[in-house]
Amino acid sequence: MEQSRDMIARGGTGCGLFDLGCGMMTKRTAWLTGVALAMTLSQQAGAQQAPSSQAAVPQAGALPPSSVAPVVGTETLGQAIADAYANNPRLQAQRAQLRAIDENVIQAASPYRLNLGIVSTLSYEQRSIEAFNETGRISNRNLGASLTASQILLNGGRTAAQVSAAEADVLSGRERLREVENFILLEVVDSYVSVRRDQELVAIQERSLESYRRQVEQAQARERGGDLTRTDIAQAQAQYEIIRAQLAQARASVEQSRARFAVIVGRVPGVLAQEPDLPGLPISIDDAYRIAGRDNPALWQAILNRRAGKERIAAQRAERRPQLTAEGRIGYTTIDTFDTGDLRRNIAGGVTLSVPILAQGIIGSRIRQAIADEQRLGYVVEDVRRQVDQQVLSAWNQSITAREQLLAGEAGVRAAQAALEGVRRGFAEGFRSNFEVLDSEQRLLNSQLILANARYARYAGQASLLANLGRLEGATLQEATQVYDKAAYLKRQRGRQFGPLQVPLQALDQIQKPGRDGRPFPVVPVAVDSTIRTPATPPVEGTLARAIPLGREAAVPESRTGPPRP
């Protein structure tokens, strides 16, 4: 349809297409009346639309200023970011998840701490005995309480490795929280500029609808004067209804964007101020790659996961080391009575040394399993690095492309506005067709829509680039943000633990910790011949399949029926 408009618009002035002007009128009085009325309506339309169109177009080659003070009573992007940072449920859930991961460090270090407890007993036993044809009963009554204590003295480095693995998991969890924070704030920024873009699109469609309404009235007036036909009126009315339908969809899009904003931020948006410039953008694509390799949370999460995998290798190797445990008990018990006056003190203690000799192969299997898992995590690091670079490239290109679209959109709006004004003057003078006016109106509308979407795409692309760099964080974007302290919870919980021997035992266990290095990655040999095999069957042909074999019992090859061999 747009190609048809372009072909007709390039065909000339429109003389002979719709029998407009060009000396075709036979009644000079009717012609002059129609021209005067058309010029009056055209001047009124230009006076109403030109200021709004010109106000939306910056100077040639210049980007619209964004560092402007917000109008009093408007909501800013900074307020939306602060509200989401404090109240977003997904972000709060991830913070709670991190606190749960923090507890793994406390649990892993528990062997360093003293295990102390109280054991109370109250028992009664009665037995029947028979001796020398006589039957009797023996009863036993016991009452007592004991204080028991146990402490691991040597652990072969097990606990040190487990604590190191748990600490690496905590650091990985903090990077996961950073990743979630970056992309939640990206959603905040995107929903904010989406609301502003959709509101601008509605305003553009409303101005265009009003312009087409005047065009319909103008065509109807000239039809009454004999200058236009009903076909011209039908064309204007058809375009008016198309724009009216598009306006209805644009208004629905505004409400969808507002709802998305409310889900992320936690409140319905009001009047939104112009978005400010975003800090921390790279100056080149090489700078972006360098920053992403240093700060990207997803990449650091993969690196720290691999570090935890290495520590688990050491923990499994430590299972072959001896373990020395001290135990003691002190308390009071009675012998064959419940009388508390007969309580007697009871003291016991000992040291236990356990050395694994044969473990049924399970220790070696677990070590090999940990090594394979560490190798897997090493490949994950490289995979994530490639994905991060690809995402950075895409976000960078989106920003660059949107800037070019923005400049082209500004120039297109200026050109379409000038063309529309010229076509309207020609239409009023009788040598431009009604169709050319409608086509010029549509070109102006398209240019304004391109410009509005380019503004959105450029800002959203910059925000996406910052998120993939790991720089779209509350503390980075705002100076006064109350930053959530990721380390405070673990530090507080560690301070609450009691272990009189924890410091020396931890140092001793760290010395005993086995090596954590795994084996080199297995190398897949390079193919000698990379030629694709010649197909043994022809390409797929035939008719469309219309049914699946429901109820058919799957055939399992005999070689697959048995369990895996040990």
N, C-alpha and C positions, 0 to 999 in steps of 0.2 A: 504493500500500500504506500509506503514511504517512497519507493522507487517510482511509482506512478506519479506521485506528487512532484518529485524532482524532474521527471521527464516533461511533465506539463509546464512546470515553472521555467524550464530551460527552453521551451518551445517558442517563446517570444512574449509579446505584450498581452496576448489573449484575444486579439482581434480575430473574429471568425469562429472562435471556439464556443463562446457563449452569446454571440451577437451583442456585445456590449460596446457602446460608443462607436468610434471610427466612422462617424457619419451615417450610422444605420438608423438613427431616430428621424422621424419625419415631422414630429411636432416640436418645434424649437422651444416653445414655452414650457412644455412638460420636461424637456431635457434640462433647461436651466433651473427649473424648480428642484429636480432631483439632485443636480450637482450642488446647489446651495445647501440643501439639507444634508447631503453627505459630507460636505466640508465642515459644517457645524458640528456634526456628531464626531467626525474624525479628530477635530481639534480638542473637543472635550475628552475623548478617550486618551489622546496623547498626553494631555495635561494631567490626567489621573494616574496613568501607568508609568510615565517616564521617571518621575522622582523615585518611585520605589525600585525600579529597575536599575537606575543609575546609582542609587545608594548601596545596592548589593554588589556592585562591581568595583574593585579597586583599580588603581592605576595600572597601565600596561607593564607587565613584567614583574610587578610587585606582589608579594603575598599579603593577605589580610593581616593586620596587626592582631596579636592575641594577648599581649601583655597590657591589658586595659583594666582599670578599676571597675569592679562589679557595681551595678546599680543598687542603691539602697533597697532592701526588701527582697533581693534575689538570692538564690542559693548558689554556692560556688562548688566547683569540683573538689576543692580541698575539704569542704564540709562533708561531702558525700564519701570521700575516702576515709575521713576520720570516723564517720558513723559505721561504715562497713568494717573498718579495722577493729572497732570495739565491739560490734554486735553481730557480725555475720555468723550464723550458726555453723556453717561448714568450717570456717576458720577456728571457731571455738572448739569444735569437735576434734580438729587436728591438734590443737593445743592440749586437749585432754588425752589424746592418743600419745603425745610426746611424754606427758607425765606418767602414763602407764609404762612406756619404754624405760623411763628413768628408774623405775622400781627394779628393773632387771639388774642394774648395777648393785643395788642394795642386796638383792637376793644372791647374786654371784659372789659377793664378798662375805657372806654369812659364815663360811668355815673359819675365817680369821677371828671371829668373835666367840666369846665364852657362851656355852650352852648351860644354863643354870635353871633348876626346877625343884619343886617340892613334890615328894611322893608320900602319900598317906595310905596306910593299910589297916583294914579291920576284917579279920577273917575268923571263921569257925569251922572246924573239921571234926567229924565223928566217924570212927571206923569200928566195925565189929570184928573181933578176932576169936579164934577157936583153938584151944590148946589143951591136950590131955582131957578131952571130952568135956571141957568146960568152955563156956562162951562168955565173952566179956566185951566191953565197949571202951574205946580210947577216944578221948576228945582233946582237941588242941585249939586253944584260943590265942589270937595274936592281935596286938594293937601297937601301932607305931607310926612314926613320921620321919622322913629323911630328906636331907638337902643333897641333891645330886648335881654334879658338875662334870662337863666334858670339854676338852679343848684339843683341836688338831694342832700338833706341834710341827710335823713335816708333812707336806702334801705333794711333793714332787713337782711343783709348779702348776698343778691343776688349777688351783684357784686364781693364780696370777693370770693365766691364759684366759680363763673364763671371764674374769673382771675386764681384761683388755678387750675381749670380744664384745662384752656388754657395753663398754664405753664407746667402742666404734659404732655399735648399733644406735646409741644415743646421739652421737654426732650425725649419723645418717638420718635419724629422725628429725633432728633440727633442720637439716637441709631439706627434708621433705616438707617441713612446716614452712620454710622459706619459699619453696616451690608453690605450695598451695596459696600462700599470701600473695605472691607475684601474680598468679593467674586469677585470683579473686579480685585483686585491684585492677587487673586488666579488664575483667568483666564490669567493674564499676565505671572505669573510663569509657569503655565501649558503650555501655547502656546510657551513660550521660550524654555522649556526643550523638548517640542514636536518637535520643529524645529530641535534642536540638535540631538534628538533621531532618527528622520526620516532621517536626513543627514547621521548619522552613519549607519543606516540600508541600505541606498543606497550604501555607501562605502563597506559594507560587501557583499552586493549582487554583486557589480561590481567586487570585488576580487574573489568571488565564480564563477562568470561568466567567468572570465579570466582563472581560474583554470580548469573549465570544457572545455573551448575551447582548452586548452593544452591537456586535456585528450582525446578529440576527435582527435586531430592531432596525438597524441601518438598511439591511437588505429588504426587510418588509416595507420600509418607507419608500425605497427606490422602486420596489415592485409596484407599489400603488401609483407611482409617477410614471410607470411604463418603462423604466430604465433597466430593470432586472426581471427575471422570470422566476417561477415557482421552484425551478430546479436549483437556482442559486440560493433561495431561502432554505430548501431542503438540505443543501450541502452545509450551510452554516448551522442549521439545527442539529444535523447529525454530529458535527464536530463538537457542538455544545454538549450533547448527551454523552459523547465519549469522555470528555473532560469531567463531566459530572460523575460518571462512574469511577474514573480514576481518583477523583477527589474523595469519594466515599471510601475507597481502598486506602488512600493515604491517611485518612482520619483513623481508620482501624489500625493501621501500622503505628500511629502515634500511641494509641492505647496499649498496643502490645509492647512497645518500647518502655512505656511508663510502668507497665506491670513487671517487666524484667528488671527495671531499676528498683522497684519496690522489693522484689525478691532478694536482690543482692544487698541493697543498702538498708532495708528494713523500714522504709517509709515511702509514701507517695511523693514524687517530685513536684515542686512548685514551679516558680519561674526561675529557669536556670540561666546563670550568667555565662558569658563567653568563657570558653576554656582557656587556661593560660598555657604558656610554653612549658614543655616537659623538660626537666633537668636530667643531665647524665647521658645524653645521646652521643654515640661515637662520631668521630669526624671522618671516618673512612671504613670501608668494609674490612680491611685488614685490622684496624683498631677494634672493630666489632668482634672479629674472630678471637683476638687476643683477650678481650674482656670476657667473652663467653667461656674461654678455656680456663680463666682464672676465677670467675664468679658464678657461673651457671649452677644453680642448686641441683638440677637433675644429674649433671655430670659428677658433682661432688658426692651426691648420694650413692652413685654407682662406685666411686672410688672408695668411699668409706665402707660400703658393703663388702668390697673385696678385702679391705683391711680386716674386717671382722672374720671373714672366711679364713684368712691366714692365721688369726689367733685361735680359731677352732681346730686347725691342724695341730697346733702346739698343745691344746687341751686334750686332744685324743692321744697324742704321743705320751703325755704325762700319765695316762692310765697304766703304763708299764712301770712307773716308778713306785717305790715303797711308800707307805703311809704310816705315820707314827701318831698315835692318839693317846692322850692321858685322860683318865677317868677317876673320879673320887666320890665318896658318899659319906655323910655324917648324919646321925640321927639317933632316935630313941625308940626302942621296941620292948614289948613285954613277952614273956614266955608262959604260955598256957594260962593266961589270965587277962581279964579286961581291966584290971585295977591299975589306974595310972600311977599309983604309988610304987608299982613294981617296974616302972620304965627303966631300961638300962641303955647306956650309950653304946652306939655301934658305929665304928669307923672302918671304912674300906677304901682302897685306892689301888691303881695299877696303871701300867703302860702297855699299850697294844701295838705291835708292829705287824703290818700285813704287807706281804710281797706277792704280787701275781706271778705265777709261773706258767701255767697253761690256762688260757681263757677261752678255749673252744673256738679260737679264730676270730672272735668278735672284735677284739681290740684292733687287730690288723685290718679287718674289714672297715671299721669305722674310720681309721686313719686314711685308707684309700678313698673312702667316700668323701671325707673332708677335703682331700687333695683334689678330687674331681670337681667338687663344688667350687673350690677356689679357682680352678681353671675356668669353670663356667662364668664366674663373676668377672674374671679378667676379660673374657670376650664381651661380656655385657658392657664393660667400661668403654671398649672401642666402639661398640654399636651405639651407645648413648652419645659418644663424642661426635660420631658422624651425623646422628639425628639432630643434635644441637646445632652443628654447623649448617645443616640444611635448613633448619627453622630460622636461623639468623639470616641466612641468604634470602629466604622468602620474605621475611619481614623487612629487610633492607630494600629489596626490590619493590615491595609494595609501597614503601615510603617514597622512593624515587619516582616510581610510575605515577603515583597519586599527585606528586608535585607537578609533573609534566601535564597531567590531566587538569590540574587546577589552573595552570597558566593558559592552557588551551581553552578551558571553559570560560575564563574571564574574557579572552579575546573573542570567543564565539558569541558570548552574550552581547558584547559591544557591537559586533558585526550584525547579529540578528536584530538588535534594536534599531540600528541605522537602516537595515534593509526593510524592516516593517514600516518605519516612518515614511520611507520613500515609496513603498508600495501603496500605502494609504493615501498619500498625496496623488499618486497616479490614478488610484481608484476613484478619488473624488473628482479628478479632472476627466475621467471617462476613458482612459487608455490602459488601465490595469483591471484585470478580471477579479471577480469575487473569490474565485478559487485561489488566485495568487495571494490575496490577503489572508485567507485561511492557512495556506501553506506557510506564509511568513510568520503567522502567529504560532504555528506548530513548531517551527524552527526555533523561535525565541523560547518557547516552553522547554523544548529538548535541551537547549543550551543551558538554561537555568537549572534544570534537573541535573545535568552533567556537572555543573559547577558545585551544586550542593553536595552531591555524592562524592565528588573529588575532595572537598574539604573534610568530609567525614573519613574517607579512606586514608587521607594523609595523616590525620591525627591518630586514628586507630592503628595505622601501620607503625607509627612512632612508638605508641604504647606497647604494641606487640613486640617490637624490637627490644624495648627496655625489659619486658617480662622475660624474653628469651636470654637476655644478658644477665638476669638476676638483679636488676636495678629498680624494678617497679615495686618498691617496698615503702611502707609508711614512713620509716625513718629517713629514707632517701628523698622522698617527695616533699615531706613537711618537716620543718624544724621543731615545731612544738608538739609533735605526736608523742603520746605516752607509749613508749615502746614496750612490748611484752618481753620480759626477761626470760629467755629460754633456759638459762642455766640456774635460775634462782631456786626452783623446786628441788632439783637434785642436790644442790649445795645445802639446802635446809634439811633435807632428809638424812644426808650423810652426817650432819652435825648432831642429829638426834640418836645416833647409834652408839652403843656401849660395847667397847672391846678393849680391855686393859692391855692385851698383848697384840693388838692388831697391827700397830706400826712395825715392831720388830719382825713379826711373822710375815707380814706382807713383803718386807725387804728381803727376808730369807727365801721366801717362795719365789720372788722375782728372779733371784739368782739361779734357782733350780729349774726355771721354765725351759722346756725343750725348744728347739728351733721351730720356726713357723713357716719356713720356706717349703713350697711345694715342688713338684717336678716340672720340668719344662713342658710347654704345651706340645701335644703331639702334632707333628707336621704332616699334612696331607700331601702326598707326592703330586707333582705337577703332571697333568695329563700329557702323554707323548703325542697323541693325536686328538685334537679338539674338534674334529669333523663330526657333524651330526650323522647318526646312523641312517642308512637308507631305510625308508619305511617298508614294512612287509605287507601292509594293507593299504588300500586306496583311501583317499580322503573321505570324510564322513559325507554320505549322501542319503537320500531317501525322503520320506515324508516327516511331518512334525509328529513327535510323540505326544500322546494325549492321555495316557494312563500310566500308573505305576503298579507293580505287581504286589498288591496288598495281600497279606496272609500267606505269602510264600515263605517257606522255611529256608533260612540262609544255609548255603552249603559251605562247610568249613573244610579246608584241605587237611588230609590226614597228618601232614607234617606239622600242622598248627594245633592239633588237638591236645597234645601233652603239655605239661607245665615246663617252664624253662629249666634247663639242666643246671645243676649246681656248678 
